[in-house]
Amino acid sequence: MVPGGFRTEVGHPREAARYVLPAADPAVLRALARTVTAPDIRLKICAPRAEVAPLLTAAWRYDEPQYLMTAPLPPDPPAAAPPPGYRLDTEECDGIMDVRVWATGGAADRPAASGRIALTGGTDGARCPPSTT
């Protein structure tokens, strides 16, 4: 995470990483312009070039405008249920959510997949469970 956005490791020879920012925050862009110097790092900013250009140094080059895909979401999306034969566990701790998918059946449940996400739109106030160590 970076202030006002996030950094994604791309791992492509022409694009090692990118910073994605939903707005042209002057303080964030000036800091990135001073500290990011590799030619294979990109800034993806949801703002017009005329708003971004004065905040970057002359070393930055500009690509043609690109567009972000969007889709409307319902205010309260229905909870997704795992398919038959699987069980889903989630645990939130200070804005970090761990998700585990278990294959069920047989003598015992088996891990099928797991992941971790950082929540950016606030949390429901859940706190970390007490430590067991």
C-alpha positions as CSV (number, residue, x, y, z in Angstrom):
1,M,0.0,0.0,0.0
2,V,1.0,3.6,-0.7
3,P,-0.8,6.7,0.6
4,G,-3.9,7.0,-1.5
5,G,-3.4,3.8,-3.5
6,F,-1.4,0.7,-3.9
7,R,1.7,-0.9,-5.6
8,T,1.4,-4.0,-7.7
9,E,4.4,-6.2,-8.7
10,V,3.8,-7.0,-12.4
11,G,7.1,-8.8,-13.1
12,H,7.1,-8.1,-16.8
13,P,10.4,-7.1,-18.6
14,R,8.8,-3.8,-19.6
15,E,6.8,-3.2,-16.4
16,A,8.2,-4.5,-13.2
17,A,5.7,-2.8,-11.0
18,R,2.9,-0.2,-11.1
19,Y,1.4,2.3,-8.6
20,V,-2.4,2.6,-9.0
21,L,-3.9,5.8,-7.6
22,P,-7.5,6.8,-7.8
23,A,-6.7,10.5,-7.8
24,A,-3.9,12.9,-8.5
25,D,-2.9,13.7,-4.9
26,P,-0.1,16.4,-5.2
27,A,1.8,15.2,-2.1
28,V,1.7,11.5,-3.2
29,L,2.7,12.2,-6.8
30,R,5.6,14.6,-5.8
31,A,6.9,11.9,-3.4
32,L,6.7,9.2,-6.1
33,A,8.3,11.4,-8.7
34,R,11.3,11.9,-6.4
35,T,11.7,8.3,-5.2
36,V,10.7,6.1,-8.2
37,T,13.4,6.2,-10.8
38,A,13.4,2.8,-12.5
39,P,12.2,3.1,-16.2
40,D,10.1,-0.1,-15.8
41,I,7.9,1.4,-13.0
42,R,4.5,2.8,-14.1
43,L,2.0,5.2,-12.5
44,K,-1.6,4.5,-13.3
45,I,-3.6,7.5,-12.1
46,C,-7.3,8.1,-12.5
47,A,-6.9,11.8,-13.5
48,P,-6.4,13.9,-16.7
49,R,-2.9,14.3,-17.9
50,A,-3.2,18.1,-17.5
51,E,-3.8,17.6,-13.8
52,V,-0.9,15.0,-13.4
53,A,1.9,16.5,-15.5
54,P,2.6,19.6,-13.3
55,L,3.2,17.2,-10.3
56,L,5.8,15.0,-12.0
57,T,9.4,15.6,-13.1
58,A,10.4,15.9,-16.8
59,A,11.9,12.4,-16.6
60,W,8.4,10.8,-16.7
61,R,6.9,9.9,-20.1
62,Y,3.2,9.5,-20.8
63,D,1.4,6.7,-22.6
64,E,-1.9,7.2,-24.3
65,P,-4.9,7.4,-22.0
66,Q,-6.2,4.1,-20.8
67,Y,-9.5,3.4,-19.1
68,L,-10.4,1.6,-16.0
69,M,-13.1,-1.0,-16.2
70,T,-16.0,-0.6,-13.7
71,A,-19.2,-2.3,-12.9
72,P,-22.0,-1.3,-10.6
73,L,-22.2,-3.3,-7.4
74,P,-25.3,-3.7,-5.3
75,P,-25.1,-1.9,-1.9
76,D,-25.4,-5.2,0.0
77,P,-24.1,-8.0,-2.3
78,P,-25.4,-11.5,-1.4
79,A,-22.9,-13.7,0.4
80,A,-21.3,-16.2,-2.0
81,A,-21.6,-19.8,-0.9
82,P,-18.8,-22.3,-1.8
83,P,-19.8,-25.1,-4.1
84,P,-20.8,-28.5,-2.7
85,G,-17.8,-30.3,-1.3
86,Y,-16.1,-27.2,0.0
87,R,-16.3,-25.0,3.2
88,L,-15.2,-21.4,3.5
89,D,-13.6,-19.9,6.6
90,T,-12.8,-16.2,7.0
91,E,-11.1,-14.3,9.8
92,E,-10.6,-10.5,10.0
93,C,-8.0,-8.8,12.1
94,D,-7.4,-5.0,12.0
95,G,-8.5,-4.7,8.3
96,I,-6.7,-7.8,7.1
97,M,-8.9,-10.7,6.1
98,D,-7.6,-14.3,5.8
99,V,-9.7,-16.7,3.7
100,R,-9.4,-20.4,3.7
101,V,-11.2,-22.9,1.5
102,W,-11.5,-26.5,2.7
103,A,-12.4,-29.6,0.7
104,T,-14.9,-31.5,2.8
105,G,-15.7,-35.2,2.9
106,G,-13.7,-38.2,3.6
107,A,-12.0,-38.7,7.0
108,A,-11.1,-35.0,7.4
109,D,-11.3,-31.6,5.7
110,R,-8.3,-30.8,3.6
111,P,-7.0,-27.3,2.6
112,A,-7.9,-26.4,-0.9
113,A,-6.9,-22.8,-1.2
114,S,-6.1,-19.7,0.9
115,G,-5.5,-16.0,0.5
116,R,-5.2,-12.7,2.3
117,I,-6.7,-9.3,1.4
118,A,-6.4,-5.9,2.9
119,L,-9.7,-4.1,3.3
120,T,-9.6,-0.5,2.1
121,G,-13.2,0.7,2.7
122,G,-13.3,0.3,6.5
123,T,-14.2,-2.7,8.6
124,D,-17.1,-3.8,10.6
125,G,-15.2,-3.1,13.8
126,A,-14.0,-6.7,14.2
127,R,-10.9,-7.0,16.3
128,C,-8.2,-9.6,16.3
129,P,-8.9,-12.8,18.3
130,P,-6.9,-13.3,21.5
131,S,-3.4,-14.7,20.9
132,T,-2.9,-18.3,21.6
133,T,0.9,-18.2,21.8
